[in-house]
C-alpha cells in the first residue's frame, strides 16, 4: 500500500507540473504520449482517479471485496 501511495503522489505531482509548464508537458508527452489518450494531453491523467479508487478500496474494505473490485 505504501508503494501504491508513493506512485500516486508521483503521478499527481507530475500532472500538476505538466499542466503548469508547457516545456515539461512537451517532454512528458514525448516520453509517455503513446500511453495516453488524446483527451488527456490537456487534462488530468486518467490514472489518477483509478489509483485513488484502488487506494480507497484497499484502505476501507476487506481483501475479498478489494480483489473483486480491482478485477472488475
DAMO-V651050 format. One line per field, one symbol per residue. ss: DSSP state (H for helix, E for strand, C for the rest). phi: phi as a letter, one per 20 degrees, with the letter a starting at -180 (. if undefined). burial: # if it has 9 or more other C-alpha atoms within 8 Angstrom, else .. A space follows every 10 residues. Layout:
BEGIN
ss = ???
phi = ???
burial = ???
END
This chain:
BEGIN
ss = CHHHHHHHHH HHHHHHHHHH CHHHHHHHHH HHHHHCCHHH CCCCCCHHHH HHHHHHHHHH CCHHHHHHHH HC
phi = .fffffffff fffffffffe dfffffffff edgfedfffe fdcfffffff fgfffffffd cfgfffgfff ff
burial = ...##..#.. ##..#.###. ...##..##. ..#..#...# #...#..#.. ##.##.##.. ....##.... ..
END
